[in-house]
Amino acid sequence: MTKEEIEFAKLFAKCKSSGIASIKTCYHPKCNEKSINSHILQKNGILSTIATEKHIWEPDINQFKKPQFQFKRVGINQVYSFNCFCNKHDTDLFQKIETDNIDFKDYESCLLFTLRTLYNEIWRKEVNIKMYDCLLKESPENFNNPFFLEHIRQEKLGLKDLKFMEIEIWNDLDNGTQSYVFEMRKLNKIELCLSSFYNYDTTEEMHNYRLKHGKDMERVAEIFINVFPYENETILLMGYNKKDEQKVKGYFYTFFKESEKRLQRKLTNLMLFQCETWVVSEKFYNEKIKDIVELFASGFSFSCNNPNERQMFPLNIFQESFKKDYEKWNKKYVG
């Protein structure tokens, strides 16, 4: 790396650390206590089942390496964690999904999985916005440009959408209402955990709407997804808001009606091109990722510039042919 690149990377690291350190308060709407390190998914019984020597692997952006998209081996005390709730709310609120017998037909249990994933997304966006504000302040000559400012605007719009979802979830929890549709499917066990929200509406669709109507969509449809091992199987748990049913229902139920092989392809595309918050076992990493990390970096770059996020590619990370198939994909779409 050049001296300028090193200084640039240091600034990114400084601003990101500052953003993370600034978020200290419990996310419960009626609490101002100090937040503690919370896990998106249960550490004991879920994350621990895919850990080797209490470590698992996660995608990571490292400004000091090329390519910047890397994978990092992380201890299960730190992985999939963020400062979210105080000790009381982290313990009491999620008791239903911290047990050995989770009822996936229970609406509140499904909602609690959604809430944790939601707050991780809110936390990530709040950290990013604070990081971007820091970058603008520290280095306006590099960051005060239309592309970067539009990126900040989109992050803030995304955060606004998540805040609406936050209000609806708490209303459901407090009043026993049901604003979401949840479905669960059991799969053959895979050593993977994925917890995320992603937009059903593509960048292209949102752009065309803006051109046609002169404003952003009033509502962007979000899909919630959790994939994790549980009792010698893997659970696929997904949900969407009932307000979006007409738009997303057909797409959503393909995850539950299609064969497991076709579902694996859908999960692969989400991992490679839409969802960042996933972790795998050391065995999975060594077999599927270790030798082709640069291809994952290419896929990440491609996804940042692809306006049609629902585009599906014939890639299946769970098949033996995945590495060769991904190499072919890379030559065709990245070069």
C-alpha positions, 0 to 999 in steps of 0.5 A: 500500500502507498503512504496515501492509501495507508493514511486513508485506511487509518482515517476509515478505521478511526471514524468507524471506531468513533461511530461504534463507540458513540452508541452506548444506550439500550435500544429498548424504547423505554430504557436509557441504561447502558447497552451491553454486547448482545448477539444477533443469534443465541451464542450457546446452542446456535453459534456454538454448534458451528464453532471450532475452538470457539471460533467461526468465520465471517466476511469482513472489510479490511481497509488495510488489505487488497482486496478489501473484502476478506474473511476473518476468524472471530471468537463466538463472544465477539462474532455476530454481536453489537451493543444493543440492549442493557443486561436486563432487556437482553436477558428478559425480553428474549427468554423465549428464543434463548431456550432449548425448545423454541416454538417457531409457530409462535408469532412472538418468538418469530417477532423476537428473531426479527427484532434482534436482526432489525436492531443489528441493521439499525446499529450498522446504519447508525454506525455508518452514518456517524462514520460518514459524518466523521469522514466528511469532517476530517477529509472534505476534499475526498468525501464531499462529492455527489456520489458519497453524499447520495450514499449517505442520503440512501443510508438515512432513507434506509434507517428511516424505513427501519425505524417505521418497522421498529415501531410496528414490532414494538406495537405487536409485542406490546398489544398482541397484534400481528403485522407480519407474516412468518414462515419456517422450513427445516433443511438438512443441516448446514454450518451456516448462520445468516441473519439479515433484512434485504430490500425486495425492491431493486435499485433499478425499480426505486430509480425508475419510480423516482424518475416517474413520480419525482420522489422516493418510494413511500415504502420499500418492501423488506424481507427478513431472513434467518438461517441457522442450525437447530437440533441437527437440522437447519432452520429457515425463518423468513417474514414480511410485513402484511402491508407488502403482501401483494408485492412480495408474496409470490417471490417469498413463497418460492423459498418454501415451495421449491426443492431444497436444491433450488433453495440452496441457489437462492441462499447462495445468491443472497450470501454473495450479493445481498446479505452481509451478516452471515458466518460459517464454520471453519470446515465450511470456510476451508472447503468452500471459501479459503482458496477463492476469497478473491472471487468473493471480493469480485462478487462483492464489487459486482453487487455494489454496482448491480441495479437488479438485486433480485437477479439470480445466477446459477451458483450453489455454494453447497454443491461440489462444483461451486468453485468452478462455477463461481470462477466461470461466473467471475470471468463472464460478469467481472472479467 
